[in-house]
Amino acid sequence: MPDKIPSFDLTRNYERVKEEVRVALDRVLETQHFILGPEVENFEKEMAAYLDVKHTVGCASGTDALVLALMELDLKEGDEVITTPFTFFATASCISRTGAKPVFADVEPDSYNLSMEAVLEKITPRTRAVIPVHLFGQTCKLEIIKPELEKRNIKLVEDCAQAIGAHRMVNKEIWRAGAVGDMGCFSFFPTKNLGCYGDGGMISVPRDDVAAERIKKLRVHGAGTTYFHEEIGINSRLDAIQAAILRVRLRHLEEWNEERRIVADRYMTLLGEKGLLDKITPPVEQPGNRHVYHQYVVRAQRRDELMQFLADRGIVTRVYYPLALHLQPCFAYLGYREGDFPVSEALTKEVLALPIFPELLPEEQARIVDEIAAFYAGQN
Ligand SMILES: *Cc1c(COP(=O)(O)O)cnc(C)c1O
């Protein structure tokens, strides 16, 4: 059997930055300063410059970034937060954890992103925030809701875990993921476009100095100065080793995102050349968007059979996500039923994430698409 093709391969990436990472690690080890400190502060500054925002606050994970952002909003029971049912679990669980109620709205069939028109229909007097997710690497059409939310003092918290470096042109302006809303939440989980070597996360605060200071307190048990607690926070800090690694990897992020875009282009060409576009619907990069292809997610006919066929030939694909959040047992208390969000539900049965990472080779991609063609040729 030919070599296995993984859905992602971090070892190939490590080979490219090994020397730089080891120098950075040594620097931290020599100081023995592990929690927050200068490495984290420098990384926060570098990220603020990269994202084009006023403040960033490092924390322990992308999930905690969402939790801290919602803590800053002082949500209480009865408050509503609108988000998508077609996302990673943490986007919605963080809402429940504050005592507020997740309210779902359906997604767009082409981008799989939260439909902004659907969001507008779900706004009630109890709506306190909206969490759009820039899913798989392209940003939502925030220009449709931003003025409306500002008018009603509803906060906009962007889930940017999959979209670092993505942007969208709006009236000749660049709207960067994490720089548009009141806050943006990032994850440095190892497989994200900018990953660390463990867990890590960050909140971007584009404009509000007071909110940024408050989040910095909330991540250290609500303490303004050590052992003096102004309010009850949590323990959620980015550590110096991860920050040092992230500083190295941030310098390469633009290059790696470009490589992901090349991989995506090549899939599109290959799928077309093999005449597969009636069986496989490739992801759509909407006009004005710069998609950073955290995932390359297609809609496939007979998805489960195709996935098994590829697995038998050493090609690993994944399903993000197999069950929409409104149908998860833990959210049964919200009272949603099957059929409430038809687009999301259809996607859960059709989506398939093909392997994508900056180092994926053209010959590997050709083999993947050849096998997809063989599957559909053999069974029709
Ligand atoms: C990865 C991810 C998160 C959570 O990040 P962690 O760092 O794993 O806690 C949140 N939202 C989305 C959309 C994600 O993909």
The ligand as an ORCA input file, in Angstrom:
! r2SCAN-3c Opt
* xyz 0 1
  C     -10.757     25.077     18.210
  C     -11.980     25.889     18.355
  C     -12.372     26.445     19.589
  C     -11.727     26.117     20.897
  O     -10.366     26.227     20.978
  P      -9.511     25.379     22.037
  O      -8.200     26.078     22.014
  O      -9.452     23.985     21.544
  O     -10.180     25.483     23.363
  C     -13.474     27.283     19.607
  N     -14.186     27.536     18.499
  C     -13.870     26.993     17.302
  C     -14.692     27.335     16.102
  C     -12.763     26.147     17.193
  O     -12.468     25.596     16.007
*
